[in-house]
Amino acid sequence: MTNISLRDINKQNWRTIARLSDQLSEEQRKFVAHNAISMLDYHYDQDTLGQKAIYIDDTPVGYVLYGIDEQDATTWWIIRLMIAPAYQGRGVGRSAMQQIIAMLRLMPNCRAIDISFVPANKGAKHLYEQLGFKDTGKVEDGEIVFRLDIT
Ligand SMILES: CC(C)(COP(=O)(O)OP(=O)(O)OC[C@H]1O[C@@H](n2cnc3c(N)ncnc32)[C@H](O)[C@@H]1OP(=O)(O)O)[C@@H](O)C(=O)NCCC(=O)NCCS
């Protein structure tokens, strides 16, 4: 049975995780920033951001960047999410999202989790709807904003 987990990014694994983005198709590269860029975002903003590698057993297969909303400390954002193409369509994205949501809902005063995606990203939309995210009607930088209310 496959074991999907979120792991810390460190000196040993960061290059491998960064390079997963090179495997994305040209189409999917338009959906998410390169992991190396996201890691630099994290590096320069560690007060508000967090990042994890996504593993299947001991194989690194994806990346997630998340952070607190700077205007509203009750809202957390899942800012970037990617699964390497060879591992897509096997439920890894869904399991990783469930684990990130479980982690963020334990953050102090967390009342909502937001996520955004470009309108062309039908796969992401489907996945987020499956997990209970609802359309907020907001569009930010051309991306549709979905929200999961935490009660
Ligand atoms: C979006 C992404 C994270 C989904 O991860 P994944 O591991 O492939 O997703 P899962 O296998 O867990 O699929 C969950 C559901 O979404 C659907 N789905 C995922 N990707 C899809 C796609 N490209 N097209 C259609 N449906 C898709 C699956 O069919 C599944 O639905 P089902 O249970 O009804 O069959 C992954 O495709 C990815 O990294 N894409 C490139 C980067 C990206 O778009 N990131 C999101 C930016 S907002």
The ligand as an SDF file (V2000), in Angstrom:
LIG
                    3D

 48 50  0  0  0  0  0  0  0  0999 V2000
   -3.6210   19.6340   -9.8700 C   0  0  0  0  0  0  0  0  0  0  0  0
   -2.7510   18.5010   -9.2990 C   0  0  0  0  0  0  0  0  0  0  0  0
   -2.0570   18.9910   -8.0260 C   0  0  0  0  0  0  0  0  0  0  0  0
   -3.6710   17.3370   -8.9530 C   0  0  0  0  0  0  0  0  0  0  0  0
   -2.8870   16.2930   -8.3920 O   0  0  0  0  0  0  0  0  0  0  0  0
   -3.1710   14.7580   -8.7410 P   0  0  0  0  0  0  0  0  0  0  0  0
   -2.3590   13.9210   -7.8350 O   0  0  0  0  0  0  0  0  0  0  0  0
   -3.0100   14.5470  -10.1960 O   0  0  0  0  0  0  0  0  0  0  0  0
   -4.7210   14.6490   -8.3670 O   0  0  0  0  0  0  0  0  0  0  0  0
   -5.5100   13.3460   -7.8570 P   0  0  0  0  0  0  0  0  0  0  0  0
   -5.0050   12.1360   -8.5630 O   0  0  0  0  0  0  0  0  0  0  0  0
   -5.4780   13.3410   -6.3640 O   0  0  0  0  0  0  0  0  0  0  0  0
   -6.9520   13.6700   -8.4030 O   0  0  0  0  0  0  0  0  0  0  0  0
   -7.9960   14.1820   -7.6230 C   0  0  0  0  0  0  0  0  0  0  0  0
   -9.1850   14.4280   -8.5250 C   0  0  0  0  0  0  0  0  0  0  0  0
   -8.9060   15.4820   -9.4510 O   0  0  0  0  0  0  0  0  0  0  0  0
   -9.0020   14.9930  -10.7850 C   0  0  0  0  0  0  0  0  0  0  0  0
   -7.9210   15.5820  -11.5900 N   0  0  0  0  0  0  0  0  0  0  0  0
   -6.6570   15.7980  -11.2190 C   0  0  0  0  0  0  0  0  0  0  0  0
   -5.9560   16.3240  -12.2360 N   0  0  0  0  0  0  0  0  0  0  0  0
   -6.8120   16.4320  -13.2700 C   0  0  0  0  0  0  0  0  0  0  0  0
   -6.6870   16.9220  -14.5840 C   0  0  0  0  0  0  0  0  0  0  0  0
   -5.5400   17.4170  -15.0620 N   0  0  0  0  0  0  0  0  0  0  0  0
   -7.7800   16.9030  -15.3820 N   0  0  0  0  0  0  0  0  0  0  0  0
   -8.9520   16.4120  -14.9200 C   0  0  0  0  0  0  0  0  0  0  0  0
   -9.1350   15.9510  -13.6640 N   0  0  0  0  0  0  0  0  0  0  0  0
   -8.0700   15.9610  -12.8490 C   0  0  0  0  0  0  0  0  0  0  0  0
   -8.8530   13.5050  -10.6920 C   0  0  0  0  0  0  0  0  0  0  0  0
   -9.4910   12.8790  -11.7920 O   0  0  0  0  0  0  0  0  0  0  0  0
   -9.5430   13.2190   -9.3910 C   0  0  0  0  0  0  0  0  0  0  0  0
  -10.9380   13.2590   -9.5250 O   0  0  0  0  0  0  0  0  0  0  0  0
  -11.8360   11.9050   -9.4190 P   0  0  0  0  0  0  0  0  0  0  0  0
  -11.5920   11.3620   -8.0350 O   0  0  0  0  0  0  0  0  0  0  0  0
  -13.2270   12.4350   -9.6300 O   0  0  0  0  0  0  0  0  0  0  0  0
  -11.3380   11.0270  -10.5080 O   0  0  0  0  0  0  0  0  0  0  0  0
   -1.6950   18.0050  -10.3110 C   0  0  0  0  0  0  0  0  0  0  0  0
   -2.3520   17.6140  -11.4860 O   0  0  0  0  0  0  0  0  0  0  0  0
   -0.6410   19.0400  -10.6680 C   0  0  0  0  0  0  0  0  0  0  0  0
    0.3810   19.1650   -9.9920 O   0  0  0  0  0  0  0  0  0  0  0  0
   -0.8480   19.7900  -11.7610 N   0  0  0  0  0  0  0  0  0  0  0  0
    0.1360   20.7620  -12.2380 C   0  0  0  0  0  0  0  0  0  0  0  0
    0.2850   21.9360  -11.3150 C   0  0  0  0  0  0  0  0  0  0  0  0
   -1.0410   22.5250  -10.9050 C   0  0  0  0  0  0  0  0  0  0  0  0
   -1.9320   22.7320  -11.7090 O   0  0  0  0  0  0  0  0  0  0  0  0
   -1.1600   22.8350   -9.6070 N   0  0  0  0  0  0  0  0  0  0  0  0
   -2.3160   23.4520   -9.0300 C   0  0  0  0  0  0  0  0  0  0  0  0
   -2.1550   24.9290   -9.1250 C   0  0  0  0  0  0  0  0  0  0  0  0
   -3.5520   25.7630   -8.4230 S   0  0  0  0  0  0  0  0  0  0  0  0
  1  2  1  0
  2  3  1  0
  2  4  1  0
  2 36  1  0
  4  5  1  0
  5  6  1  0
  6  7  2  0
  6  8  1  0
  6  9  1  0
  9 10  1  0
 10 11  2  0
 10 12  1  0
 10 13  1  0
 13 14  1  0
 14 15  1  0
 15 16  1  0
 15 30  1  0
 16 17  1  0
 17 18  1  0
 17 28  1  0
 18 19  1  0
 18 27  1  0
 19 20  2  0
 20 21  1  0
 21 22  1  0
 21 27  2  0
 22 23  1  0
 22 24  2  0
 24 25  1  0
 25 26  2  0
 26 27  1  0
 28 29  1  0
 28 30  1  0
 30 31  1  0
 31 32  1  0
 32 33  2  0
 32 34  1  0
 32 35  1  0
 36 37  1  0
 36 38  1  0
 38 39  2  0
 38 40  1  0
 40 41  1  0
 41 42  1  0
 42 43  1  0
 43 44  2  0
 43 45  1  0
 45 46  1  0
 46 47  1  0
 47 48  1  0
M  END
$$$$
